[in-house]
Amino acid sequence: MDKIKLIISVLLVIAGIVGFYFLESHALIFRVLAVLAGIVLAALLFRTTPSGQMFYAFVGESVAEAKRVVWPSRKETIQTTVAVFVLVLLVAIFLWVIDTGFMWLVKALMERSA
């Protein structure tokens, strides 16, 4: 029975999309409402399945976990961003120096062999 509900859920979404194209001569709002109706009906039916219940529980737990996150202050964010930019600049300079050294070494070896 649950597999049938899942198949019907998918068919409802497909029906909403087909309705969007079927209502081509109507106003855009009706076309969008057809898609939204298909998605909402599919979501309601999906929620009655064990997979849907697990999914909605997961989403609820994820939202609760996101609320518990301690977000950095504006000052901390700016300090971290500046530190990242400085580090990127230092690494870029270091790699430029290494690249220039290798280029000089290859040039010296090529002149020597000629």
C-alpha positions in Angstrom: 0.0 0.0 0.0 2.9 2.4 0.8 4.5 1.8 -2.6 1.2 2.7 -4.2 1.0 5.9 -2.2 4.5 6.8 -3.3 3.7 6.1 -6.9 0.5 8.2 -6.7 2.6 11.0 -5.1 5.0 11.0 -8.0 2.0 10.9 -10.4 0.5 13.9 -8.7 3.7 15.9 -9.2 3.7 14.9 -12.8 0.1 15.8 -13.2 0.8 19.3 -11.8 3.6 19.7 -14.4 1.4 18.4 -17.2 -1.3 20.8 -16.0 1.1 23.6 -16.4 1.6 22.9 -20.1 -2.0 21.8 -20.6 -3.2 25.2 -19.4 -1.0 27.1 -21.8 -3.8 29.4 -23.0 -4.7 30.4 -19.4 -3.1 33.0 -17.2 0.3 32.2 -15.7 -1.1 32.2 -12.2 -3.4 29.3 -13.0 -0.6 27.4 -14.5 1.6 27.9 -11.5 -1.2 27.0 -9.2 -1.6 23.7 -11.1 2.0 22.8 -10.3 1.7 23.9 -6.7 -1.5 21.9 -6.2 0.2 18.8 -7.6 3.2 19.3 -5.3 1.1 20.0 -2.2 -1.2 17.0 -2.7 1.8 14.8 -3.3 3.5 16.1 -0.1 0.3 15.4 1.9 0.0 11.9 0.5 3.7 11.3 1.0 3.5 12.3 4.6 1.1 9.3 5.3 3.8 6.8 4.3 6.5 5.5 6.6 9.2 7.0 4.4 7.4 10.3 4.4 7.0 10.3 8.2 10.8 9.6 8.5 11.6 12.4 6.1 9.4 14.9 7.9 10.9 13.9 11.2 14.4 14.4 9.7 13.4 17.8 8.5 12.0 18.8 11.9 15.1 17.6 13.6 17.3 19.5 11.1 15.4 22.7 11.8 15.7 22.2 15.6 19.5 21.6 15.2 19.9 24.7 13.0 18.2 26.8 15.8 20.8 25.5 18.3 23.8 26.6 16.2 25.7 29.5 17.7 26.3 31.9 14.8 29.4 34.1 14.9 29.1 37.8 15.6 29.7 40.4 12.9 33.1 41.2 14.4 34.1 37.5 14.4 32.9 37.1 10.8 34.9 40.1 9.6 38.1 39.0 11.5 37.8 35.5 10.0 37.3 36.9 6.5 40.3 39.2 6.8 42.4 36.3 8.1 41.4 34.2 5.1 42.2 36.9 2.6 45.6 37.5 4.2 46.4 33.8 4.2 45.4 33.5 0.5 47.5 36.5 -0.4 50.5 35.0 1.5 50.1 31.6 -0.2 49.8 33.3 -3.6 53.0 35.2 -3.1 54.7 32.1 -1.9 53.6 30.1 -4.9 54.6 33.0 -7.2 58.1 33.0 -5.7 58.4 29.2 -6.1 57.1 29.4 -9.7 59.6 32.2 -10.5 62.4 30.2 -9.0 61.5 27.1 -11.0 61.2 29.2 -14.2 64.6 30.7 -13.6 66.1 27.2 -12.9 64.6 25.7 -16.1 65.8 28.7 -18.1 69.3 28.3 -16.7 69.3 24.5 -17.4 68.0 25.1 -21.0 70.7 27.7 -21.7 73.3 25.4 -20.3 72.3 22.5 -22.5 72.2 24.6 -25.7 
